[in-house]
Amino acid sequence: MGRIFEKRKHTMFARYAKMAKVFTRIGKDIAMAVKAGGPNPDTNARLRICIQNARAANMPKTNVDGAIKRASDKDTSNYEEAIYEGYAPHGVPVLVECTTDNPTRTVANVRMYFTRNGGTLGTNGSVSFMFERKALFKISSENLNKDEIEFELIDFGAEDFTWDEEHRELIIQTPFAEFGAMQKALEDKKIEIKESSKVFIPTTYKELNDEQEAEVLAMIEKMEDDDDIVAVYHNAK
């Protein structure tokens, strides 16, 4: 019984830790959006995206409002985005996407994660050519005509559709450059966007055995625990 309780407690703490990291990331996104375009989501498309992502993550409205208010303070930290490139063990290319108010600290930590886990921090352009930047939009698929909506959204950059029947959702993929066009098209059509993101998708994949995969994932998990790191992309199959 005690072991079951400990396992449940560990699972609960892990879930809350993951939720806290997501809230921290969204808070930084809100700060950058407000600094760039002001605190009014009606006139700030970037902030609207942050708020919809906050809803998708079940972030309390009080947290969202607090983040907007803090970001409106001129003394608030300025965050910037950075992407670091390198190789995980066994030659697996990795992109590390960060949002930080202290680039010196962040790059030092990223280098440490690579070197302590058998990897190598690279230079700009060393692995990014192996990935494509894409935009993803998640919307409700209820009351949508499959053929009609796909035909309509192709004109705004949609290049792939994933229909999730279990959750009644549609995931739309577009080139990175079409993010704004798709965002506007969905808003104009009064289609609620549940969540949107910009991701890196590998153009090729690397085969690993179980032991090699475990080593790569161990490094990635350490990186993902860092509050400055938003996402880690790799091409391990």
N, C-alpha and C positions, 0 to 999 in steps of 0.2 A: 504493500500500500504506500509505504514511504517513497519507494522508487517512482511509483506512478505520480505521486504528488510532485516530486522533484522534477520529473520530466515535464509535467504540465506547467510548473512554475518557470522552468527554463524556456519553454515554448512561448509563454505569456510575455516574459521579459524580452525575448527576441522580437516578438511582434511589436511591442511598444517601442523598442529601440529602432526598428525599421520605420515605424510611423513617425517617430521624432525626427529621423533623418529626412524623410520626405517633407515634413513640415518645414524643416530648416531650409531645404533646397527651394521650396516654394516661396518662403519668406525672402530669400535672396533674390529670386526672380522678380518678386513684387517690388523690392527696393530698386532694382535696376530699371524696371518699367516706370515706376513713379519718377525717378530721377530724370529719365529720358523724355517722358511725355505728360507728366503731371498726375494728380491723384484721382481724376475723374474717369472712370471706365467708359463712359459714353463717348468720350473724345480721345481715348487712349486704347487703341486696339491691342497693344501688347499687354496692357493691364487686364483687359477682358480675358485674354488667353490665360493669364495667371489665375484669375478668379475661377474660371471654369475648371482648371486643373486642380485648384484647391477643393472645389466641390467634389470632384471625382475621387480625391484622396480622403474625403470626409473630414477635411480640416474645418474646425469650428469657425463660424462667421466672426466671432470676437477676435480670433487669432488673425484672420484676414484683415479686419478693420484696424487692428493694432499694428500690423505690419505696414499698412498704407500710411497710417498716422506717423509712425516712426520714420518711414522713408521720406516723409514730407519735411522732416526736420533737417535743416542745412548741416547740422553737425553729425548726421548719421554717416557711418562708414560707406565709402564708395566701393562697390564690388565690380570686378571685371571678370570676363570669361577668358579662359585659356585652355588650349589643347596640347597635351604632351604626347610624344610618340616614342615607342620603344619596342623591345622584344621580350616576351615572357620566356620561361624555360622552353627548350626544344624548338626555338626559332619561331614562336607564335607571335605575329605582329599584334600590337596593342595600341589603342588610342585611349587616352585618359582625359575626359572632359571635366573641367573644373570651373568653379565660381569662387573667387577669393577676394579678400580685402588686403591680402598680404602675399603677393606672388613669390617673394623670396622664401617664405616659410613653405608655401605649397610645392614649389619645384624641388626644394630640399627633401620634403617628405616623399614626393613621387619617386625621386632618384633612390631614396632609401628602400622603398618597396620593391623596386626593380632589383637593386644590387643584393639585397638580403635574401632574395628568393630565386636567385639564379638567372635573373634577367638583366637587361641593359637599357638604360635610357638613351634614346636616339636624338637626332636633330629634326628640325622641321622638314617635313617632306619625306622622311626616311621610310615611313610605312603608310602614310595617308593615301597614297595613290592606289592602295589595295582596297580602299573602301569608297563607297558612294554615299553622299549625304542625301537623306530622304526626309520627307515630312509625313507624319501619320495623323489622321483624324479619326476619332471614334464617335459615332453617332448612334442613336436608337434606330433600329431597323423596322420598328412597328409602323404600320400604315404606309410603308414605302413599296412602290412597284419596282422590282429589281431591274427590269430592262430599262424602264424610264429614267430612274435615278442614275444608273450607270451611263446611259447615253448623254444625259444632261451634264454630268460632272466631268466627262472626258474633255469637254471644251475648256474646263478650268484647270486642267493639268492632271486629273486623275489617271493613273497608269496601272493601278491594281486595286482590286476589291476583295475583301475577305468577309464573308457573311458568317457571323457567329450565331447560329440558330439557338443554341442553348441559352445565351444571354441576351438574345434579341438585339444584337448590335451589328453595325457595319463599320469595318475599318478600311479607310481609304488611304492609299499611298500615292504621294505625288513627288516629283523632283523637289529638292530643297528650294529652288528659285520660285516655285509656284505656291509656297506656303501662304503668302498674303492673298493671292488670287482665290485660293480655295477657301480660306477663312472668310473672305468677303462674300463669296458665292453662297456659302452655307448660311451666313447671317442674312443675306438678302432673301433667301428662300425660306427664312424663318425656321430653319432646321437647327435644333439645339445641339451644340457641340459638347459632348460629354468630356472629352479630353483631347489634347493635341500635343505633339512632341516632334522634335527634330532629332533624327537618329543617324548613325553610320551603319551601313550594311556592307559586309565584306563581299568582294566580287568573286573570290575563290575561298575554298575551305581547306583546312589542314587536318589530316587524319592523325589521331593520337591513340595510344593504347590506354588502358585504365590507369596505370601508374603515372604516365605522363600527364593525363588529364587532371588527375588529383593535384599534381604539383602546380599546374597552371591555375587551377581554380583556387588553390590555397593563396596564391599571390593576389588574385583578383578580389577575393573576399577581404583580405587585409586592406586593399585599396578602397573598397566600397564602404568600409567602416569609417573612413576619413570624411569629416564634415565638409572639407573643401572640394571633395570629388563628387561630381554629379553622376557620372556614368563611366563604365569601362567597357570598351568594345574590343572584340578579338575575332579571329576567324577559325578557332578550334571547332571542329565539327562534332 
